[in-house]
Structures are given as C-alpha cells and as structure tokens.
Amino acid sequence: MKNILKELRTSKGISQSALADILSVSRQTVNSIENGKFDPSLTLAIKLTHCFELPIDKIFIYED
C-alpha cells in the first residue's frame, strides 16, 4: 500500500526516531512503512491519523 508518511513526517520536521517514539514502535518500522515494505496494523494506522490529524485515506493510498 502506498502512503505519504515520509512527506508528512518531513513537512513537520519530525525524524523517523521521533515518530517511532510517538507511536511506540521502532525506527525500522517507520522506515519500512515509509518505503512500502510493511503495512501497519489498524491500531498503528489510527495512531498515525491522530498524529497528523488526517483521515486514513489521506495518508494511505489503496491500490488493487
């Protein structure tokens, strides 16, 4: 699944490590999500929507 997480994170001046701390995950998890290698759980996706104050479909782009 594609996402705009890296763009959102960098636009707010947040490092991968800082975002990982906010989400209670590893920096590697944030990196993997940003690179499309890992789709987050629903719980983690909801945490991201709260962090960036955007609906889930603005952060993640579903492709068939």
N, CA, C and O atoms as a GROMACS GRO file, in nm:
protein
  256
    1MET      N    1   0.084  -0.116   0.000
    1MET     CA    2   0.000   0.000   0.000
    1MET      C    3   0.090   0.125   0.000
    1MET      O    4   0.184   0.133   0.078
    2LYS      N    5   0.060   0.218  -0.086
    2LYS     CA    6   0.137   0.342  -0.090
    2LYS      C    7   0.093   0.434   0.022
    2LYS      O    8  -0.019   0.422   0.073
    3ASN      N    9   0.181   0.526   0.058
    3ASN     CA   10   0.148   0.622   0.162
    3ASN      C   11   0.230   0.749   0.144
    3ASN      O   12   0.328   0.752   0.069
    4ILE      N   13   0.189   0.852   0.214
    4ILE     CA   14   0.262   0.979   0.210
    4ILE      C   15   0.325   1.010   0.347
    4ILE      O   16   0.346   1.126   0.382
    5LEU      N   17   0.354   0.906   0.420
    5LEU     CA   18   0.405   0.922   0.556
    5LEU      C   19   0.535   1.002   0.558
    5LEU      O   20   0.551   1.090   0.642
    6LYS      N   21   0.628   0.971   0.469
    6LYS     CA   22   0.756   1.042   0.469
    6LYS      C   23   0.735   1.192   0.444
    6LYS      O   24   0.797   1.275   0.510
    7GLU      N   25   0.649   1.226   0.349
    7GLU     CA   26   0.622   1.366   0.320
    7GLU      C   27   0.560   1.436   0.440
    7GLU      O   28   0.597   1.549   0.473
    8LEU      N   29   0.465   1.370   0.504
    8LEU     CA   30   0.402   1.427   0.623
    8LEU      C   31   0.503   1.447   0.735
    8LEU      O   32   0.507   1.552   0.800
    9ARG      N   33   0.583   1.345   0.757
    9ARG     CA   34   0.681   1.349   0.866
    9ARG      C   35   0.783   1.461   0.843
    9ARG      O   36   0.811   1.539   0.933
   10THR      N   37   0.837   1.468   0.722
   10THR     CA   38   0.940   1.569   0.695
   10THR      C   39   0.882   1.710   0.693
   10THR      O   40   0.950   1.806   0.731
   11SER      N   41   0.757   1.724   0.650
   11SER     CA   42   0.696   1.857   0.648
   11SER      C   43   0.676   1.912   0.789
   11SER      O   44   0.671   2.034   0.809
   12LYS      N   45   0.665   1.823   0.886
   12LYS     CA   46   0.650   1.865   1.026
   12LYS      C   47   0.785   1.868   1.099
   12LYS      O   48   0.791   1.901   1.218
   13GLY      N   49   0.893   1.832   1.027
   13GLY     CA   50   1.026   1.835   1.088
   13GLY      C   51   1.047   1.728   1.192
   13GLY      O   52   1.122   1.748   1.287
   14ILE      N   53   0.981   1.613   1.175
   14ILE     CA   54   0.991   1.502   1.270
   14ILE      C   55   1.084   1.396   1.212
   14ILE      O   56   1.068   1.355   1.097
   15SER      N   57   1.180   1.350   1.290
   15SER     CA   58   1.268   1.242   1.246
   15SER      C   59   1.196   1.108   1.255
   15SER      O   60   1.093   1.096   1.321
   16GLN      N   61   1.252   1.009   1.188
   16GLN     CA   62   1.194   0.874   1.198
   16GLN      C   63   1.198   0.827   1.343
   16GLN      O   64   1.102   0.765   1.391
   17SER      N   65   1.305   0.855   1.411
   17SER     CA   66   1.318   0.812   1.551
   17SER      C   67   1.214   0.879   1.640
   17SER      O   68   1.156   0.815   1.727
   18ALA      N   69   1.192   1.008   1.619
   18ALA     CA   70   1.094   1.080   1.700
   18ALA      C   71   0.954   1.027   1.674
   18ALA      O   72   0.875   1.010   1.767
   19LEU      N   73   0.921   1.002   1.547
   19LEU     CA   74   0.789   0.947   1.515
   19LEU      C   75   0.775   0.807   1.575
   19LEU      O   76   0.668   0.772   1.626
   20ALA      N   77   0.880   0.729   1.568
   20ALA     CA   78   0.876   0.596   1.627
   20ALA      C   79   0.848   0.603   1.777
   20ALA      O   80   0.771   0.523   1.829
   21ASP      N   81   0.910   0.698   1.844
   21ASP     CA   82   0.885   0.717   1.988
   21ASP      C   83   0.740   0.754   2.014
   21ASP      O   84   0.678   0.702   2.106
   22ILE      N   85   0.685   0.844   1.933
   22ILE     CA   86   0.545   0.886   1.948
   22ILE      C   87   0.451   0.767   1.931
   22ILE      O   88   0.352   0.754   2.003
   23LEU      N   89   0.484   0.680   1.835
   23LEU     CA   90   0.397   0.566   1.802
   23LEU      C   91   0.427   0.441   1.883
   23LEU      O   92   0.353   0.343   1.876
   24SER      N   93   0.534   0.444   1.961
   24SER     CA   94   0.580   0.328   2.039
   24SER      C   95   0.616   0.209   1.950
   24SER      O   96   0.578   0.095   1.978
   25VAL      N   97   0.690   0.239   1.843
   25VAL     CA   98   0.742   0.136   1.754
   25VAL      C   99   0.890   0.166   1.730
   25VAL      O  100   0.941   0.267   1.778
   26SER      N  101   0.957   0.079   1.656
   26SER     CA  102   1.098   0.103   1.626
   26SER      C  103   1.112   0.197   1.506
   26SER      O  104   1.020   0.212   1.426
   27ARG      N  105   1.229   0.259   1.495
   27ARG     CA  106   1.258   0.343   1.380
   27ARG      C  107   1.252   0.262   1.252
   27ARG      O  108   1.212   0.312   1.148
   28GLN      N  109   1.293   0.135   1.260
   28GLN     CA  110   1.290   0.046   1.144
   28GLN      C  111   1.147   0.024   1.096
   28GLN      O  112   1.123   0.012   0.976
   29THR      N  113   1.052   0.019   1.188
   29THR     CA  114   0.911   0.004   1.150
   29THR      C  115   0.864   0.126   1.072
   29THR      O  116   0.798   0.113   0.969
   30VAL      N  117   0.897   0.244   1.120
   30VAL     CA  118   0.861   0.368   1.049
   30VAL      C  119   0.924   0.368   0.911
   30VAL      O  120   0.857   0.399   0.812
   31ASN      N  121   1.051   0.332   0.903
   31ASN     CA  122   1.121   0.326   0.774
   31ASN      C  123   1.054   0.228   0.680
   31ASN      O  124   1.036   0.258   0.562
   32SER      N  125   1.018   0.112   0.729
   32SER     CA  126   0.954   0.009   0.645
   32SER      C  127   0.817   0.054   0.595
   32SER      O  128   0.780   0.025   0.481
   33ILE      N  129   0.742   0.124   0.678
   33ILE     CA  130   0.612   0.176   0.634
   33ILE      C  131   0.633   0.280   0.525
   33ILE      O  132   0.567   0.276   0.421
   34GLU      N  133   0.725   0.373   0.549
   34GLU     CA  134   0.752   0.478   0.451
   34GLU      C  135   0.794   0.422   0.316
   34GLU      O  136   0.758   0.477   0.212
   35ASN      N  137   0.868   0.314   0.318
   35ASN     CA  138   0.917   0.255   0.194
   35ASN      C  139   0.823   0.152   0.134
   35ASN      O  140   0.856   0.088   0.034
   36GLY      N  141   0.706   0.135   0.193
   36GLY     CA  142   0.607   0.043   0.140
   36GLY      C  143   0.640  -0.104   0.159
   36GLY      O  144   0.583  -0.190   0.092
   37LYS      N  145   0.732  -0.133   0.250
   37LYS     CA  146   0.770  -0.272   0.276
   37LYS      C  147   0.686  -0.336   0.386
   37LYS      O  148   0.690  -0.457   0.405
   38PHE      N  149   0.609  -0.252   0.458
   38PHE     CA  150   0.529  -0.302   0.570
   38PHE      C  151   0.400  -0.220   0.577
   38PHE      O  152   0.403  -0.097   0.577
   39ASP      N  153   0.288  -0.290   0.583
   39ASP     CA  154   0.159  -0.225   0.603
   39ASP      C  155   0.128  -0.227   0.752
   39ASP      O  156   0.131  -0.334   0.814
   40PRO      N  157   0.101  -0.112   0.810
   40PRO     CA  158   0.078  -0.107   0.955
   40PRO      C  159  -0.052  -0.173   0.995
   40PRO      O  160  -0.144  -0.188   0.914
   41SER      N  161  -0.058  -0.212   1.121
   41SER     CA  162  -0.183  -0.265   1.176
   41SER      C  163  -0.285  -0.151   1.179
   41SER      O  164  -0.248  -0.034   1.166
   42LEU      N  165  -0.410  -0.185   1.196
   42LEU     CA  166  -0.514  -0.083   1.205
   42LEU      C  167  -0.488   0.010   1.323
   42LEU      O  168  -0.506   0.132   1.312
   43THR      N  169  -0.445  -0.044   1.434
   43THR     CA  170  -0.415   0.036   1.552
   43THR      C  171  -0.306   0.138   1.522
   43THR      O  172  -0.318   0.255   1.558
   44LEU      N  173  -0.200   0.094   1.456
   44LEU     CA  174  -0.090   0.184   1.422
   44LEU      C  175  -0.134   0.288   1.320
   44LEU      O  176  -0.095   0.404   1.329
   45ALA      N  177  -0.214   0.247   1.223
   45ALA     CA  178  -0.264   0.342   1.123
   45ALA      C  179  -0.350   0.449   1.190
   45ALA      O  180  -0.343   0.566   1.152
   46ILE      N  181  -0.430   0.411   1.288
   46ILE     CA  182  -0.514   0.509   1.359
   46ILE      C  183  -0.426   0.604   1.441
   46ILE      O  184  -0.456   0.723   1.449
   47LYS      N  185  -0.320   0.552   1.501
   47LYS     CA  186  -0.227   0.640   1.572
   47LYS      C  187  -0.168   0.743   1.477
   47LYS      O  188  -0.149   0.859   1.514
   48LEU      N  189  -0.138   0.702   1.355
   48LEU     CA  190  -0.084   0.796   1.257
   48LEU      C  191  -0.187   0.902   1.218
   48LEU      O  192  -0.151   1.018   1.197
   49THR      N  193  -0.313   0.863   1.208
   49THR     CA  194  -0.417   0.962   1.176
   49THR      C  195  -0.428   1.066   1.286
   49THR      O  196  -0.451   1.184   1.259
   50HIS      N  197  -0.413   1.024   1.410
   50HIS     CA  198  -0.418   1.119   1.522
   50HIS      C  199  -0.295   1.208   1.523
   50HIS      O  200  -0.305   1.328   1.549
   51CYS      N  201  -0.182   1.151   1.495
   51CYS     CA  202  -0.056   1.226   1.496
   51CYS      C  203  -0.056   1.336   1.390
   51CYS      O  204  -0.013   1.448   1.416
   52PHE      N  205  -0.105   1.305   1.271
   52PHE     CA  206  -0.102   1.401   1.160
   52PHE      C  207  -0.236   1.469   1.135
   52PHE      O  208  -0.248   1.552   1.044
   53GLU      N  209  -0.336   1.434   1.215
   53GLU     CA  210  -0.469   1.496   1.206
   53GLU      C  211  -0.526   1.490   1.064
   53GLU      O  212  -0.577   1.589   1.011
   54LEU      N  213  -0.514   1.371   1.005
   54LEU     CA  214  -0.567   1.345   0.870
   54LEU      C  215  -0.645   1.215   0.871
   54LEU      O  216  -0.614   1.125   0.950
   55PRO      N  217  -0.744   1.203   0.783
   55PRO     CA  218  -0.814   1.074   0.772
   55PRO      C  219  -0.720   0.969   0.711
   55PRO      O  220  -0.625   1.001   0.639
   56ILE      N  221  -0.749   0.846   0.741
   56ILE     CA  222  -0.662   0.735   0.698
   56ILE      C  223  -0.643   0.730   0.547
   56ILE      O  224  -0.536   0.695   0.499
   57ASP      N  225  -0.748   0.766   0.471
   57ASP     CA  226  -0.737   0.759   0.325
   57ASP      C  227  -0.656   0.874   0.266
   57ASP      O  228  -0.630   0.875   0.146
   58LYS      N  229  -0.617   0.970   0.348
   58LYS     CA  230  -0.526   1.076   0.302
   58LYS      C  231  -0.380   1.039   0.326
   58LYS      O  232  -0.290   1.093   0.262
   59ILE      N  233  -0.358   0.947   0.418
   59ILE     CA  234  -0.222   0.901   0.449
   59ILE      C  235  -0.187   0.778   0.367
   59ILE      O  236  -0.076   0.766   0.315
   60PHE      N  237  -0.282   0.685   0.355
   60PHE     CA  238  -0.259   0.560   0.284
   60PHE      C  239  -0.344   0.554   0.158
   60PHE      O  240  -0.462   0.588   0.159
   61ILE      N  241  -0.281   0.510   0.049
   61ILE     CA  242  -0.348   0.501  -0.080
   61ILE      C  243  -0.359   0.353  -0.117
   61ILE      O  244  -0.259   0.287  -0.142
   62TYR      N  245  -0.482   0.304  -0.120
   62TYR     CA  246  -0.504   0.164  -0.152
   62TYR      C  247  -0.496   0.143  -0.303
   62TYR      O  248  -0.556   0.217  -0.381
   63GLU      N  249  -0.422   0.041  -0.343
   63GLU     CA  250  -0.411   0.003  -0.484
   63GLU      C  251  -0.444  -0.144  -0.499
   63GLU      O  252  -0.398  -0.227  -0.421
   64ASP      N  253  -0.523  -0.175  -0.600
   64ASP     CA  254  -0.556  -0.315  -0.627
   64ASP      C  255  -0.439  -0.392  -0.681
   64ASP      O  256  -0.451  -0.511  -0.708
   0.00000   0.00000   0.00000
